[in-house]
Amino acid sequence: MRSALSRRRIRVLLFTVAVVWLLHTQVYAENLRAAFVIKGAFILSEEPTIWRNGRLVHDLIGYLPIGTVVYLNPESKARELFNYDRDMYEHYLFVETDIGLAGLLRTDLKVDLTETRVLIPVGNRGIPIRTQNSTKYHARTLSEFSRSDGVYLTVIDDQNPEFYDVELPWTGSEERPPDRGRLRKRWAQEGEVLLLYPENIGPEHPRISAGEIDQDGGYLSKIAEKVRGAVGMDTAVIKSFLKDLDSLKCMLSAKADIDIGVKIFGAGLGLEFALALKDKDRFYHLGQCVYYQGDEVYMRFITLKDIACRDQRPHRLMNFLLQEADLDPAKRAVVSIDDLPESLKGEWKRSFQGAEAPRRMIRIDGYDSYHRAFSFLERESAEGGGYLSTLTAYDRRIVINTILSEIAYFTRPEITR
């Protein structure tokens, strides 16, 4: 009797927990406001921080590629800001994004997510849309779409194990309904296409935190141990040298400093560009970056900037390294100015950048130039292999944006209250 009563109590408890969880999930879904960027957008700092032409203006934090999901506080209200470049008032909302950025987004650059499910391309390839009568082994092409098109598909049905049945909203008009077709589910499973609807948008969205290297241990200790194992230097000497990287500026002229630098960056960490220390003054800047999923650490990186000097002053960012914290040489991405096409590095005007010039490699003055830089890095990773090619399309997009935030100077619009 007691056993049966205990089982009933357990069932009641489990049922109660399930109901509470479902109610919480429903309330969360109802309160969550999410949208996606349809044509690419810039994002501003939450408050004005830059002094220009006698007024404080908002800093431009970066750009959001097509398909970026943005999360909005249901209670937040749009802010009215004046854009001096466009000579007009605009409305902005504070958003968090699925590529780790947070700031003010212009309201007309997003599309709200409703109960309708949508498919958005985020990879760098054209995704084929098949005809309605296509099968697993016999598929005919109706159309295709890609990230650069700025369009999305509406899911009509997903009962087919191989395909989503979809609608092409951009083909419709008042005179005719939109075309219908099919998209293979594997594109969504592999991360080349995002399937978005409110119920699958949870609180665990990505967040990127970048800053100076931890001077009290952590990365420095790992680097010191790796270098010590490779070249046999004393750990204390290695850590002391790395801690003083910024203070050295462009004064690495003493032979002892040059020898230590070549051993650490060249032999110890296997960075070929470190050998430039033998011939020219160099300024190295060490940083760190953490990629969070919600509150959980998903990936950790160290960053290293190799800056050429002129007249004993920092002059130009020549190489940038992003390396996973385990220091596995296979898990690193290196961007060199020598490998960039003229269409990217030719836009750089050092006189425009002032004090920020030495730590930047390219200048981005609008969404078009951002898209060129983003697409170049993505194309190189896809065609040339290497670390970035091993990531999913979703993670690759976040990591590339992290790289751009480090190597690019974003021309700031003049937008204020």
C-alpha positions as a Markdown table, in Angstrom:
| # | Residue | x | y | z |
|---|---|---|---|---|
| 1 | Met | 0.0 | 0.0 | 0.0 |
| 2 | Arg | 2.7 | 2.4 | 1.0 |
| 3 | Ser | 4.7 | 1.5 | -2.2 |
| 4 | Ala | 1.7 | 2.2 | -4.4 |
| 5 | Leu | 1.1 | 5.5 | -2.6 |
| 6 | Ser | 4.8 | 6.4 | -3.0 |
| 7 | Arg | 4.6 | 5.7 | -6.8 |
| 8 | Arg | 1.5 | 7.9 | -7.1 |
| 9 | Arg | 3.2 | 10.7 | -5.3 |
| 10 | Ile | 6.2 | 10.4 | -7.6 |
| 11 | Arg | 4.0 | 10.4 | -10.7 |
| 12 | Val | 2.2 | 13.5 | -9.3 |
| 13 | Leu | 5.5 | 15.2 | -8.6 |
| 14 | Leu | 6.9 | 14.4 | -12.1 |
| 15 | Phe | 3.7 | 15.6 | -13.7 |
| 16 | Thr | 3.9 | 18.9 | -11.7 |
| 17 | Val | 7.5 | 19.4 | -12.7 |
| 18 | Ala | 6.6 | 18.8 | -16.4 |
| 19 | Val | 3.7 | 21.2 | -16.2 |
| 20 | Val | 5.9 | 23.9 | -14.6 |
| 21 | Trp | 8.6 | 23.4 | -17.2 |
| 22 | Leu | 6.1 | 23.6 | -20.1 |
| 23 | Leu | 4.5 | 26.8 | -18.6 |
| 24 | His | 8.0 | 28.3 | -18.2 |
| 25 | Thr | 8.9 | 27.4 | -21.8 |
| 26 | Gln | 5.6 | 28.8 | -23.0 |
| 27 | Val | 6.1 | 32.1 | -21.1 |
| 28 | Tyr | 9.6 | 32.3 | -22.3 |
| 29 | Ala | 8.6 | 31.8 | -25.9 |
| 30 | Glu | 5.8 | 34.3 | -25.6 |
| 31 | Asn | 8.1 | 36.9 | -24.0 |
| 32 | Leu | 11.1 | 36.3 | -26.3 |
| 33 | Arg | 11.3 | 38.6 | -29.3 |
| 34 | Ala | 13.7 | 37.5 | -32.0 |
| 35 | Ala | 14.3 | 38.7 | -35.5 |
| 36 | Phe | 16.9 | 38.2 | -38.3 |
| 37 | Val | 18.9 | 40.6 | -40.4 |
| 38 | Ile | 17.8 | 40.3 | -44.0 |
| 39 | Lys | 20.1 | 42.5 | -46.0 |
| 40 | Gly | 23.1 | 43.1 | -43.7 |
| 41 | Ala | 23.4 | 45.8 | -41.2 |
| 42 | Phe | 25.7 | 47.8 | -39.0 |
| 43 | Ile | 25.5 | 47.8 | -35.2 |
| 44 | Leu | 26.3 | 50.8 | -33.0 |
| 45 | Ser | 27.5 | 51.2 | -29.4 |
| 46 | Glu | 24.6 | 51.4 | -26.9 |
| 47 | Glu | 25.7 | 54.9 | -25.8 |
| 48 | Pro | 27.6 | 57.7 | -27.7 |
| 49 | Thr | 31.3 | 57.4 | -27.0 |
| 50 | Ile | 33.2 | 59.1 | -29.8 |
| 51 | Trp | 33.7 | 62.9 | -29.9 |
| 52 | Arg | 33.3 | 64.2 | -33.5 |
| 53 | Asn | 32.6 | 67.7 | -34.9 |
| 54 | Gly | 31.8 | 69.1 | -31.5 |
| 55 | Arg | 29.3 | 66.3 | -30.5 |
| 56 | Leu | 29.3 | 62.8 | -29.0 |
| 57 | Val | 28.4 | 60.1 | -31.6 |
| 58 | His | 27.8 | 56.4 | -31.4 |
| 59 | Asp | 30.7 | 54.1 | -32.2 |
| 60 | Leu | 30.3 | 51.6 | -35.0 |
| 61 | Ile | 31.0 | 48.2 | -33.4 |
| 62 | Gly | 30.8 | 46.1 | -36.5 |
| 63 | Tyr | 28.5 | 44.6 | -39.2 |
| 64 | Leu | 25.9 | 41.9 | -39.1 |
| 65 | Pro | 25.9 | 39.5 | -42.0 |
| 66 | Ile | 22.6 | 38.4 | -43.6 |
| 67 | Gly | 20.8 | 35.8 | -41.5 |
| 68 | Thr | 22.2 | 37.1 | -38.2 |
| 69 | Val | 19.6 | 36.4 | -35.4 |
| 70 | Val | 19.0 | 39.3 | -33.1 |
| 71 | Tyr | 17.4 | 39.1 | -29.7 |
| 72 | Leu | 15.3 | 42.0 | -28.4 |
| 73 | Asn | 14.0 | 42.8 | -24.9 |
| 74 | Pro | 10.2 | 42.8 | -25.1 |
| 75 | Glu | 10.1 | 45.9 | -22.9 |
| 76 | Ser | 12.7 | 47.9 | -24.8 |
| 77 | Lys | 11.5 | 50.9 | -26.8 |
| 78 | Ala | 13.0 | 52.2 | -30.1 |
| 79 | Arg | 15.3 | 55.2 | -29.8 |
| 80 | Glu | 15.2 | 58.1 | -32.2 |
| 81 | Leu | 18.6 | 59.1 | -33.4 |
| 82 | Phe | 19.8 | 61.6 | -36.0 |
| 83 | Asn | 22.1 | 60.4 | -38.8 |
| 84 | Tyr | 24.1 | 63.3 | -40.0 |
| 85 | Asp | 25.4 | 61.4 | -43.0 |
| 86 | Arg | 21.8 | 60.7 | -44.2 |
| 87 | Asp | 20.4 | 63.9 | -42.8 |
| 88 | Met | 17.4 | 62.2 | -41.3 |
| 89 | Tyr | 16.1 | 60.7 | -38.0 |
| 90 | Glu | 16.2 | 56.9 | -37.6 |
| 91 | His | 14.9 | 54.4 | -35.1 |
| 92 | Tyr | 17.1 | 51.9 | -33.3 |
| 93 | Leu | 16.6 | 49.1 | -30.9 |
| 94 | Phe | 19.2 | 47.5 | -28.5 |
| 95 | Val | 19.8 | 43.9 | -29.6 |
| 96 | Glu | 22.0 | 40.9 | -28.8 |
| 97 | Thr | 23.1 | 38.8 | -31.7 |
| 98 | Asp | 24.0 | 35.2 | -32.5 |
| 99 | Ile | 27.5 | 36.3 | -33.6 |
| 100 | Gly | 28.5 | 37.7 | -30.2 |
| 101 | Leu | 27.9 | 41.4 | -30.8 |
| 102 | Ala | 25.4 | 43.6 | -28.8 |
| 103 | Gly | 24.4 | 47.1 | -29.6 |
| 104 | Leu | 21.9 | 49.3 | -31.4 |
| 105 | Leu | 20.3 | 48.1 | -34.7 |
| 106 | Arg | 18.3 | 50.2 | -37.1 |
| 107 | Thr | 14.7 | 48.8 | -36.9 |
| 108 | Asp | 14.2 | 48.7 | -40.7 |
| 109 | Leu | 17.2 | 46.3 | -41.1 |
| 110 | Lys | 15.5 | 43.4 | -39.4 |
| 111 | Val | 12.6 | 41.0 | -40.0 |
| 112 | Asp | 10.7 | 39.8 | -36.9 |
| 113 | Leu | 10.4 | 36.1 | -36.4 |
| 114 | Thr | 6.8 | 34.9 | -36.2 |
| 115 | Glu | 5.3 | 31.4 | -35.9 |
| 116 | Thr | 6.2 | 30.8 | -39.5 |
| 117 | Arg | 9.5 | 28.9 | -39.9 |
| 118 | Val | 12.1 | 30.3 | -42.2 |
| 119 | Leu | 15.3 | 29.1 | -43.8 |
| 120 | Ile | 18.2 | 31.5 | -44.2 |
| 121 | Pro | 21.5 | 30.8 | -46.0 |
| 122 | Val | 24.6 | 31.6 | -43.9 |
| 123 | Gly | 27.3 | 29.7 | -45.8 |
| 124 | Asn | 29.2 | 31.0 | -48.8 |
| 125 | Arg | 27.8 | 28.7 | -51.4 |
| 126 | Gly | 24.7 | 28.8 | -53.6 |
| 127 | Ile | 22.1 | 26.4 | -52.1 |
| 128 | Pro | 19.9 | 24.6 | -54.7 |
| 129 | Ile | 16.1 | 24.9 | -54.3 |
| 130 | Arg | 14.5 | 21.8 | -55.9 |
| 131 | Thr | 11.2 | 21.5 | -57.7 |
| 132 | Gln | 8.1 | 20.3 | -55.8 |
| 133 | Asn | 8.2 | 16.8 | -57.4 |
| 134 | Ser | 11.8 | 16.2 | -56.6 |
| 135 | Thr | 12.7 | 13.0 | -54.8 |
| 136 | Lys | 15.8 | 11.8 | -52.8 |
| 137 | Tyr | 17.5 | 10.5 | -55.9 |
| 138 | His | 15.8 | 12.5 | -58.7 |
| 139 | Ala | 16.0 | 16.2 | -57.9 |
| 140 | Arg | 15.5 | 19.0 | -60.4 |
| 141 | Thr | 16.6 | 22.6 | -59.7 |
| 142 | Leu | 13.9 | 25.3 | -59.5 |
| 143 | Ser | 16.2 | 28.0 | -58.2 |
| 144 | Glu | 19.0 | 28.7 | -55.7 |
| 145 | Phe | 19.8 | 31.2 | -53.0 |
| 146 | Ser | 22.8 | 32.4 | -51.1 |
| 147 | Arg | 23.7 | 34.7 | -48.3 |
| 148 | Ser | 24.4 | 37.6 | -50.6 |
| 149 | Asp | 20.8 | 37.5 | -52.1 |
| 150 | Gly | 19.2 | 38.8 | -48.9 |
| 151 | Val | 16.2 | 36.4 | -49.2 |
| 152 | Tyr | 14.8 | 33.6 | -47.2 |
| 153 | Leu | 12.4 | 30.6 | -47.6 |
| 154 | Thr | 9.2 | 30.0 | -45.7 |
| 155 | Val | 8.7 | 26.4 | -44.6 |
| 156 | Ile | 5.3 | 25.0 | -45.5 |
| 157 | Asp | 5.8 | 21.4 | -44.4 |
| 158 | Asp | 8.6 | 19.2 | -43.0 |
| 159 | Gln | 7.1 | 15.7 | -43.0 |
| 160 | Asn | 9.3 | 14.5 | -45.8 |
| 161 | Pro | 12.4 | 12.9 | -44.2 |
| 162 | Glu | 14.7 | 14.3 | -47.0 |
| 163 | Phe | 13.2 | 17.7 | -47.8 |
| 164 | Tyr | 11.5 | 20.8 | -46.4 |
| 165 | Asp | 8.6 | 21.9 | -48.6 |
| 166 | Val | 9.1 | 25.7 | -49.0 |
| 167 | Glu | 7.7 | 28.8 | -50.4 |
| 168 | Leu | 9.9 | 31.5 | -52.2 |
| 169 | Pro | 8.4 | 34.8 | -50.9 |
| 170 | Trp | 10.4 | 37.0 | -53.2 |
| 171 | Thr | 8.7 | 35.4 | -56.3 |
| 172 | Gly | 5.2 | 36.4 | -55.3 |
| 173 | Ser | 3.2 | 39.5 | -56.1 |
| 174 | Glu | -0.4 | 40.8 | -55.9 |
| 175 | Glu | -1.1 | 39.0 | -59.2 |
| 176 | Arg | 0.4 | 35.6 | -58.4 |
| 177 | Pro | 1.3 | 33.5 | -55.4 |
| 178 | Pro | 4.9 | 32.7 | -54.5 |
| 179 | Asp | 6.7 | 29.7 | -56.2 |
| 180 | Arg | 7.0 | 26.6 | -54.2 |
| 181 | Gly | 9.8 | 24.1 | -54.1 |
| 182 | Arg | 11.9 | 21.8 | -51.8 |
| 183 | Leu | 15.2 | 22.2 | -49.9 |
| 184 | Arg | 17.2 | 19.3 | -48.7 |
| 185 | Lys | 17.3 | 19.1 | -44.9 |
| 186 | Arg | 20.9 | 18.2 | -44.8 |
| 187 | Trp | 21.8 | 21.9 | -45.6 |
| 188 | Ala | 20.2 | 22.9 | -42.3 |
| 189 | Gln | 21.8 | 19.9 | -40.5 |
| 190 | Glu | 25.2 | 20.9 | -41.7 |
| 191 | Gly | 24.8 | 24.5 | -40.8 |
| 192 | Glu | 24.9 | 26.0 | -44.3 |
| 193 | Val | 21.2 | 27.1 | -43.8 |
| 194 | Leu | 19.6 | 28.3 | -40.5 |
| 195 | Leu | 16.1 | 27.0 | -39.6 |
| 196 | Leu | 14.6 | 29.7 | -37.5 |
| 197 | Tyr | 11.3 | 30.0 | -35.6 |
| 198 | Pro | 10.6 | 31.3 | -32.0 |
| 199 | Glu | 10.5 | 27.9 | -30.4 |
| 200 | Asn | 14.1 | 27.0 | -31.4 |
| 201 | Ile | 15.6 | 30.3 | -30.3 |
| 202 | Gly | 16.8 | 29.8 | -26.8 |
| 203 | Pro | 18.7 | 32.0 | -24.3 |
| 204 | Glu | 22.0 | 30.2 | -25.0 |
| 205 | His | 23.1 | 32.5 | -27.8 |
| 206 | Pro | 26.8 | 33.2 | -28.5 |
| 207 | Arg | 28.8 | 36.0 | -26.9 |
| 208 | Ile | 32.3 | 37.1 | -27.7 |
| 209 | Ser | 34.5 | 38.6 | -25.0 |
| 210 | Ala | 37.9 | 40.0 | -26.1 |
| 211 | Gly | 40.5 | 41.8 | -24.1 |
| 212 | Glu | 44.1 | 41.9 | -22.9 |
| 213 | Ile | 46.0 | 38.7 | -22.1 |
| 214 | Asp | 45.7 | 37.4 | -18.6 |
| 215 | Gln | 48.9 | 38.5 | -17.0 |
| 216 | Asp | 48.5 | 36.3 | -13.9 |
| 217 | Gly | 48.7 | 32.9 | -15.6 |
| 218 | Gly | 46.4 | 31.1 | -17.8 |
| 219 | Tyr | 47.4 | 31.7 | -21.4 |
| 220 | Leu | 50.9 | 33.0 | -20.5 |
| 221 | Ser | 51.7 | 29.9 | -18.5 |
| 222 | Lys | 50.5 | 27.7 | -21.4 |
| 223 | Ile | 52.6 | 29.6 | -23.9 |
| 224 | Ala | 55.6 | 29.6 | -21.6 |
| 225 | Glu | 55.4 | 25.8 | -21.1 |
| 226 | Lys | 55.1 | 25.2 | -24.8 |
| 227 | Val | 58.0 | 27.4 | -25.7 |
| 228 | Arg | 60.2 | 26.0 | -22.9 |
| 229 | Gly | 59.5 | 22.5 | -24.2 |
| 230 | Ala | 60.5 | 23.6 | -27.7 |
| 231 | Val | 63.6 | 25.7 | -27.1 |
| 232 | Gly | 64.6 | 25.0 | -23.5 |
| 233 | Met | 64.3 | 28.6 | -22.2 |
| 234 | Asp | 63.6 | 29.4 | -18.6 |
| 235 | Thr | 59.8 | 29.8 | -18.0 |
| 236 | Ala | 60.3 | 32.9 | -16.0 |
| 237 | Val | 62.3 | 34.6 | -18.8 |
| 238 | Ile | 59.6 | 33.7 | -21.3 |
| 239 | Lys | 56.7 | 35.0 | -19.2 |
| 240 | Ser | 58.6 | 38.2 | -18.4 |
| 241 | Phe | 59.2 | 38.8 | -22.1 |
| 242 | Leu | 55.6 | 38.2 | -23.1 |
| 243 | Lys | 54.3 | 40.5 | -20.3 |
| 244 | Asp | 56.4 | 43.3 | -21.6 |
| 245 | Leu | 55.4 | 43.0 | -25.2 |
| 246 | Asp | 53.5 | 46.3 | -25.3 |
| 247 | Ser | 56.0 | 48.2 | -23.3 |
| 248 | Leu | 58.7 | 47.2 | -25.8 |
| 249 | Lys | 56.9 | 49.0 | -28.5 |
| 250 | Cys | 59.3 | 49.3 | -31.5 |
| 251 | Met | 62.4 | 49.2 | -29.4 |
| 252 | Leu | 63.3 | 45.5 | -30.0 |
| 253 | Ser | 66.8 | 46.5 | -31.1 |
| 254 | Ala | 68.9 | 44.9 | -28.4 |
| 255 | Lys | 70.3 | 41.7 | -29.6 |
| 256 | Ala | 69.2 | 39.8 | -26.5 |
| 257 | Asp | 65.6 | 40.9 | -27.1 |
| 258 | Ile | 65.7 | 39.9 | -30.7 |
| 259 | Asp | 67.1 | 36.5 | -29.9 |
| 260 | Ile | 64.5 | 35.9 | -27.3 |
| 261 | Gly | 61.7 | 37.1 | -29.6 |
| 262 | Val | 62.8 | 34.8 | -32.5 |
| 263 | Lys | 63.0 | 31.8 | -30.2 |
| 264 | Ile | 59.6 | 32.4 | -28.6 |
| 265 | Phe | 57.6 | 33.3 | -31.8 |
| 266 | Gly | 59.7 | 31.5 | -34.3 |
| 267 | Ala | 61.0 | 28.2 | -32.8 |
| 268 | Gly | 58.7 | 28.0 | -29.8 |
| 269 | Leu | 55.4 | 28.8 | -31.5 |
| 270 | Gly | 56.3 | 28.1 | -35.1 |
| 271 | Leu | 55.3 | 31.5 | -36.5 |
| 272 | Glu | 57.3 | 32.2 | -39.6 |
| 273 | Phe | 56.6 | 35.9 | -39.6 |
| 274 | Ala | 58.4 | 36.2 | -36.3 |
| 275 | Leu | 61.7 | 35.9 | -38.1 |
| 276 | Ala | 61.2 | 39.5 | -39.4 |
| 277 | Leu | 62.6 | 40.5 | -35.9 |
| 278 | Lys | 66.0 | 39.8 | -37.3 |
| 279 | Asp | 65.7 | 42.4 | -40.0 |
| 280 | Lys | 63.3 | 45.0 | -38.7 |
| 281 | Asp | 61.9 | 46.5 | -35.5 |
| 282 | Arg | 58.6 | 44.8 | -34.7 |
| 283 | Phe | 55.9 | 45.4 | -32.2 |
| 284 | Tyr | 53.9 | 42.4 | -30.9 |
| 285 | His | 50.6 | 42.7 | -29.1 |
| 286 | Leu | 49.1 | 39.7 | -27.3 |
| 287 | Gly | 45.4 | 39.4 | -26.5 |
| 288 | Gln | 42.7 | 36.9 | -25.7 |
| 289 | Cys | 39.2 | 36.1 | -26.8 |
| 290 | Val | 36.5 | 33.8 | -25.3 |
| 291 | Tyr | 33.5 | 32.5 | -27.3 |
| 292 | Tyr | 30.6 | 31.8 | -25.0 |
| 293 | Gln | 27.4 | 29.8 | -25.6 |
| 294 | Gly | 25.1 | 31.4 | -23.0 |
| 295 | Asp | 27.2 | 31.4 | -19.8 |
| 296 | Glu | 29.3 | 28.4 | -20.8 |
| 297 | Val | 32.8 | 28.8 | -22.4 |
| 298 | Tyr | 32.6 | 27.2 | -25.8 |
| 299 | Met | 36.1 | 28.1 | -27.3 |
| 300 | Arg | 39.1 | 30.1 | -26.0 |
| 301 | Phe | 41.6 | 31.9 | -28.2 |
| 302 | Ile | 44.8 | 33.9 | -28.0 |
| 303 | Thr | 45.4 | 36.6 | -30.5 |
| 304 | Leu | 48.7 | 38.0 | -31.7 |
| 305 | Lys | 49.3 | 41.1 | -33.7 |
| 306 | Asp | 52.6 | 41.5 | -35.6 |
| 307 | Ile | 53.0 | 45.2 | -36.2 |
| 308 | Ala | 55.8 | 46.7 | -38.4 |
| 309 | Cys | 57.6 | 49.8 | -37.1 |
| 310 | Arg | 58.7 | 52.9 | -39.0 |
| 311 | Asp | 61.0 | 55.5 | -37.4 |
| 312 | Gln | 60.8 | 53.5 | -34.1 |
| 313 | Arg | 57.0 | 53.9 | -34.0 |
| 314 | Pro | 54.2 | 51.4 | -34.7 |
| 315 | His | 53.2 | 51.7 | -38.3 |
| 316 | Arg | 51.2 | 48.9 | -39.9 |
| 317 | Leu | 49.6 | 45.6 | -38.9 |
| 318 | Met | 51.3 | 43.0 | -41.0 |
| 319 | Asn | 50.1 | 39.7 | -39.6 |
| 320 | Phe | 47.3 | 38.6 | -37.3 |
| 321 | Leu | 47.1 | 35.2 | -35.5 |
| 322 | Leu | 44.1 | 33.7 | -33.9 |
| 323 | Gln | 45.0 | 30.5 | -32.0 |
| 324 | Glu | 42.9 | 28.1 | -29.9 |
| 325 | Ala | 44.0 | 28.1 | -26.3 |
| 326 | Asp | 45.4 | 24.6 | -26.4 |
| 327 | Leu | 48.1 | 25.9 | -28.7 |
| 328 | Asp | 47.6 | 23.1 | -31.2 |
| 329 | Pro | 49.3 | 24.5 | -34.4 |
| 330 | Ala | 46.5 | 22.9 | -36.5 |
| 331 | Lys | 43.9 | 25.2 | -34.7 |
| 332 | Arg | 45.1 | 28.6 | -35.8 |
| 333 | Ala | 44.2 | 31.1 | -38.5 |
| 334 | Val | 46.8 | 33.6 | -39.8 |
| 335 | Val | 45.8 | 36.6 | -41.8 |
| 336 | Ser | 48.8 | 38.3 | -43.6 |
| 337 | Ile | 48.6 | 41.6 | -45.3 |
| 338 | Asp | 50.7 | 40.2 | -48.1 |
| 339 | Asp | 47.9 | 37.7 | -48.9 |
| 340 | Leu | 45.1 | 40.2 | -49.1 |
| 341 | Pro | 43.8 | 41.3 | -52.5 |
| 342 | Glu | 44.4 | 44.9 | -53.6 |
| 343 | Ser | 40.6 | 45.5 | -53.4 |
| 344 | Leu | 40.9 | 45.1 | -49.6 |
| 345 | Lys | 44.3 | 46.5 | -48.6 |
| 346 | Gly | 44.2 | 49.2 | -51.2 |
| 347 | Glu | 41.4 | 51.0 | -49.4 |
| 348 | Trp | 43.6 | 51.6 | -46.3 |
| 349 | Lys | 44.4 | 55.2 | -45.7 |
| 350 | Arg | 46.7 | 55.5 | -42.7 |
| 351 | Ser | 46.2 | 59.3 | -42.4 |
| 352 | Phe | 42.5 | 58.7 | -41.7 |
| 353 | Gln | 42.9 | 56.4 | -38.8 |
| 354 | Gly | 45.1 | 58.3 | -36.4 |
| 355 | Ala | 46.2 | 56.5 | -33.3 |
| 356 | Glu | 44.3 | 53.3 | -34.3 |
| 357 | Ala | 46.3 | 52.8 | -37.5 |
| 358 | Pro | 49.1 | 50.6 | -36.3 |
| 359 | Arg | 46.8 | 47.8 | -35.1 |
| 360 | Arg | 44.6 | 47.6 | -38.1 |
| 361 | Met | 45.1 | 46.0 | -41.5 |
| 362 | Ile | 42.1 | 47.1 | -43.6 |
| 363 | Arg | 39.5 | 49.8 | -43.6 |
| 364 | Ile | 35.7 | 49.0 | -43.8 |
| 365 | Asp | 33.6 | 52.0 | -44.7 |
| 366 | Gly | 30.2 | 50.3 | -45.4 |
| 367 | Tyr | 28.4 | 47.0 | -45.7 |
| 368 | Asp | 29.7 | 46.4 | -49.2 |
| 369 | Ser | 33.4 | 46.5 | -48.2 |
| 370 | Tyr | 32.5 | 44.5 | -45.1 |
| 371 | His | 30.9 | 41.8 | -47.2 |
| 372 | Arg | 34.0 | 41.7 | -49.5 |
| 373 | Ala | 36.3 | 41.2 | -46.6 |
| 374 | Phe | 34.1 | 38.6 | -44.9 |
| 375 | Ser | 33.6 | 36.7 | -48.2 |
| 376 | Phe | 37.3 | 36.7 | -49.0 |
| 377 | Leu | 38.2 | 35.1 | -45.6 |
| 378 | Glu | 35.4 | 32.6 | -46.0 |
| 379 | Arg | 36.3 | 31.7 | -49.5 |
| 380 | Glu | 40.0 | 31.3 | -48.6 |
| 381 | Ser | 39.1 | 29.0 | -45.8 |
| 382 | Ala | 36.8 | 26.9 | -48.0 |
| 383 | Glu | 39.2 | 26.7 | -50.9 |
| 384 | Gly | 42.5 | 26.6 | -49.1 |
| 385 | Gly | 41.7 | 24.4 | -46.2 |
| 386 | Gly | 43.2 | 25.1 | -42.8 |
| 387 | Tyr | 41.7 | 25.7 | -39.4 |
| 388 | Leu | 38.6 | 27.8 | -40.5 |
| 389 | Ser | 37.6 | 25.1 | -43.0 |
| 390 | Thr | 37.3 | 22.6 | -40.1 |
| 391 | Leu | 34.6 | 24.7 | -38.4 |
| 392 | Thr | 30.9 | 24.5 | -39.0 |
| 393 | Ala | 29.4 | 27.3 | -41.2 |
| 394 | Tyr | 27.8 | 28.8 | -38.0 |
| 395 | Asp | 31.1 | 28.8 | -36.0 |
| 396 | Arg | 33.1 | 29.9 | -39.0 |
| 397 | Arg | 30.9 | 33.0 | -39.4 |
| 398 | Ile | 31.4 | 33.9 | -35.7 |
| 399 | Val | 35.2 | 33.4 | -35.8 |
| 400 | Ile | 35.6 | 35.4 | -39.1 |
| 401 | Asn | 33.7 | 38.3 | -37.5 |
| 402 | Thr | 36.0 | 38.1 | -34.5 |
| 403 | Ile | 39.0 | 38.3 | -36.8 |
| 404 | Leu | 37.5 | 41.3 | -38.7 |
| 405 | Ser | 36.8 | 43.1 | -35.4 |
| 406 | Glu | 40.6 | 42.8 | -34.7 |
| 407 | Ile | 42.1 | 43.6 | -38.1 |
| 408 | Ala | 39.6 | 46.1 | -39.5 |
| 409 | Tyr | 39.0 | 49.8 | -38.8 |
| 410 | Phe | 35.3 | 50.5 | -39.2 |
| 411 | Thr | 34.6 | 54.0 | -40.6 |
| 412 | Arg | 32.1 | 55.5 | -38.1 |
| 413 | Pro | 28.9 | 57.1 | -39.1 |
| 414 | Glu | 27.9 | 60.3 | -37.4 |
| 415 | Ile | 24.8 | 59.3 | -35.5 |
| 416 | Thr | 23.7 | 60.8 | -32.2 |
| 417 | Arg | 20.6 | 61.8 | -30.2 |
